[in-house]
Amino acid sequence: MITVHMSPDVQEVLGPFGMEQARQAAQGADCAACTKRITGRANVVVTGTNGPQVRVWFTHPGCMRSAVTELKTGAPKNPADEMRVSTLPPSGSGHGLAVLAAELVSPQFFADTPQAELTDVFAPHLQRRGFELACDIASPPPLVKEWGAVLTAAPGLPAASSLLAVVDPEGTVFFTGPVFTPTRWRRTALEAGECALYYGPAGLDPASRDFPAQHRLLETAARDGQLLAARIPCTDDATVLEAAARP
């Protein structure tokens, strides 16, 4: 259990409800300053009180003190593009789709006003683009055809890995990077032409091969109301090139 420290000014900005949300969100978080996993104790940093939105970050005590401040040189960088993605094969008791589970390396939240409910920075963006709250991982999430996931074979990647690009309806890259794509996962995703994409702080480890344990973490996050989900089209570069070559 991570002990969460909040300075008096942070407590005043967050209020009782926001403080409790911050304590829960800090468990298993990575530091917004150094991006390493936080263990033992986390400091809560609040920024943006002079702007339209309050933002909440988590850091190691040695990286940044708990305070209400504004970002300066050497302060935590915006981790919006620092996503980690785990791949899970079908669980055998659910919807049968290959799974992508995404979460921010360093959680970040905002509130529209001080002492308002904290919201994950990506949640409104995803919900406006078809993602829905996942109450469990057994039921298939809604299909959002405008999104896309493309797998590319790239030199230098580890065995059974691919370069994954996930793009939203506006063409904005949601994620790009290497992911583990074993034969079963790849076959399931490409034969179905789609996969289930979950987003939220589930605490999955992309390097783990204990898929039952990973599924349990995802299910727990769903039960706790922490996940947004959608079914999105999934293909590979060979299929894209083949389609482009057709008259």
N, C-alpha and C positions, 0 to 999 in steps of 0.2 A: 504494500500500500504506500503510495507516494504522499508525503506530507506537503500540503500546498500552503505557501506563505503569500499573504496579501498585505501590503502596507495599508495604513489607515486611509490614505487618499484613494487607493484602489477599492477598498471596501465601500467607501462612500459613493464612488461612481457606480459600482456594480449593484449594490443593494443586496438584500438577503437572498433573493431568488437567483440573481446573477452569480453571486458567490458560490452557491450550491452547484450551479451548472459548471462553473469553472473548476471546482474540486473534482467533479466527475470527469470532465473533459481532460484534465491533466494526467489521469491515470494512463500510462503507456504512451504518453506524448514524447515527441522529439523536441529538442531545444530549437527555438526559432533563430538563435544566434549561431550555434555551431552545428546544428542538425543531428547531433548525437542523441541517443535515447536518454531520457531523464530517469534517474533512479534516486530513491531516497527523498529528495526534496525538490520541489518546483517553485519558482517565483512567477507571479502573475504580473505582466506588464500591460498597461492600458495606454493606447494612443488614440488620437483623433478626437479628443474632447472639444477641440476648437472647430471641428469640421462637422459635416452632415452625419457622420457615423462614428460611433465608438468602436475601437477594435481591441481584441484581447489576444495576448500571446503568452507562451510559456517558455521559460528559460531556466538553465542551471543557475544556482545562486552565484557561482563564480563568473558567469557570462554577463549577467545583467541583474541589477537589483530590482525588486518589486517597486513600481512607481507608476504614477500617471505622468507621461512624458510625451514627447514628439520624436519621431525618428530622425536621427542625425547620422553622420558618418560613423560607422562602426556599430550602429544599432542593428537589430534584426532586419534582415531583408524580407521583402514580401515573398512568401513561399508559394504563391498561387500556382506557379508552374512546377513546383517540386512535388510531384505525385509519385507514389509507389503503387504498383499494380501486381496483384497475385492472380495466378490462374489456377482454377480448381476444376477437375473433371466432374461429371454428374455424380451426385451423391448416391443414386440408386433408389432413393425414396422421395425424390422431388420431381421437378419439371423435366428432367432429362437433358437440359441444355448445358453446354460448356459455360463456365463462369469466369468473369473478370471481376475482381474486387479491388476498387481504387480507394485510396485515402491520401490526404495530405501528409507529407513527411513531418511537417510542423503544423499542428492544428491552429487555425485562426478563426476567430469569431467576431461578429459585429453586433452592435445594438443601435437602433435608430435614435434612441435618446438614453441618457444615463439612467440606470436602474431598470431598463427595459429588458425583455427576454433576449438572451444571446442566441444568435443564429450563425450557423456555419457559413463561411463566405461564399461557398459554391452552391448552397442549397437553393436560393432563389433562381439562380441562372438555370439550374437543372430542371426545376419544377416548371419554369416558363417554357421549357423545351421538351415536355412530355414525360419527365420522370415522375414517379409517384412513390409515396411512402410504402416501404415493404414491411408488412406485418409478419411475414415468415419467408423462408426461402424454398418452400415446397411448391407454392403456386407460381405459375409463370408471370413475370412482370409484363406490363403493357408494351406492345410493339411500337417503336418509334422509328419509322422507316427513314427519316431524314438524317439520322446519325449513321456513322459507318466505322467499322474496324477493319483494318487491312494489315495482313501479316506479310512480311518480306524476309526472304532469306538473305542474310548479309554476312560477308566474310568476317572472320575473327570472333564471331559469337560462340559462346559455349555450346556443347552438344545439346540437342533437343531444345534450342532456343530460337526465337525469331525476333525481328524488329517489329514492334506493334505501333501503329498510329491509330488513334481514335479521334474522329473529327465530328464537330457538332453541325447543326443545320446551316450555320453561317460560314462554314469552312474553317472555323477556328479550331486549332489543335488542342484537344482536351488532354491528351497524353501522347507522348512518343518516347520510345525507349525499348530496350531488350526485355523480353519476358520469357519464362519457361513454357515451352509448348510441346509437351511430350506427345507421342503418336496418338494416344487416345483422345487427348484434348483437341488436337488439331483436326483429327478425323471427325469428331463429333461436331465441332464448330463449322467446318467447311461443308459437310454433308447437309447439315440443317440450314446453312447459309445465314445463321444468326447465333448470337450468344446472349447471355444475361449479364448485364453490367450493373454492379452494385457500387454505390458510393457512400462512404461514411466511416467513422472511426471504429472499425471492428478489431484493430490490432493484429491483423494478419501479417505473416512474415513471408515475403516473396521467395525466400530461399528454402522454406520448409517444404518437405515432401510428405509430411504427416497430414494427408488430406482429410481424414475424418476429424482430426482436431481443428483444422482450419474451417471445415464446415460448421463445427460446433460454435466457433467464435463468431462466424457470420450469422448463424441462427440466433445466438444470444443478442447480437447487435440489432437484429431485426425485431426481436421481441421487446427490446428496450426502446424501440422507435428511433434508432440511430441511422437507418439505411434508406436511401432513395434508390430506385431501381427502374430499369427499362430493358426490353429486348431490342437489340440493335443488329442490323445486318453485319455479317462478317464474311470476309473473302480473303484471298491472297493475291500477291502481285501477278502470279502466272494467270489467274483467272481474269484479272483486270486487263492485262495485256492481250489476252485472247479475245476478250470482248471488244477491245479497241480496234483490233485487226479485222473484225468482221465488216463486210460491206454494208 
